[in-house]
Amino acid sequence: MSNQKNTALQPNKTITTPAPSTPLILKSLGFAFNIGGKLAPKITGCIAYKLWISPPRFKTPNSELPALNSAEIIKQDINGHEITTFG
């Protein structure tokens, strides 16, 4: 027999690293929403919706402008909200 270890019979040894700590800004937001949710839940909910559900605004890239300018723009009213589609 050889002196080599049979790795198939060895228990799995996983190397774990500690999770990185939560950034201070996220801890602050969590604290603010926790307190705000208790004091003014409706307002806090509206603020949270605006922060996490609303898409970010950015300038249209120059490479997309020709396609945007040549598209047919259709505006529709759906449930009281104006929705713009491009065809």
BELNOR-V933821 format. One record per residue. N is the residue number from 1. RES is the residue in one letter. PSI is psi in whole degrees, -180 to 180 (none if undefined). Layout:
BEGIN
{{N;RES;PSI} {N;RES;PSI}}
END
This chain:
BEGIN
{{1;M;150} {2;S;164} {3;N;7} {4;Q;145} {5;K;138} {6;N;106} {7;T;-20} {8;A;-24} {9;L;-5} {10;Q;142} {11;P;152} {12;N;127} {13;K;103} {14;T;140} {15;I;120} {16;T;144} {17;T;147} {18;P;146} {19;A;144} {20;P;148} {21;S;153} {22;T;133} {23;P;150} {24;L;-37} {25;I;-38} {26;L;-38} {27;K;-41} {28;S;-43} {29;L;-44} {30;G;-44} {31;F;-45} {32;A;-43} {33;F;-31} {34;N;-48} {35;I;-46} {36;G;-36} {37;G;-28} {38;K;-36} {39;L;-45} {40;A;79} {41;P;-37} {42;K;-46} {43;I;-43} {44;T;-39} {45;G;-41} {46;C;-42} {47;I;-44} {48;A;-41} {49;Y;-46} {50;K;-39} {51;L;-44} {52;W;-20} {53;I;-34} {54;S;134} {55;P;150} {56;P;146} {57;R;137} {58;F;158} {59;K;138} {60;T;128} {61;P;147} {62;N;-31} {63;S;-20} {64;E;-13} {65;L;-44} {66;P;-41} {67;A;-40} {68;L;-40} {69;N;-26} {70;S;-5} {71;A;152} {72;E;124} {73;I;124} {74;I;124} {75;K;131} {76;Q;148} {77;D;114} {78;I;116} {79;N;41} {80;G;5} {81;H;136} {82;E;122} {83;I;129} {84;T;129} {85;T;152} {86;F;130} {87;G;none}}
END
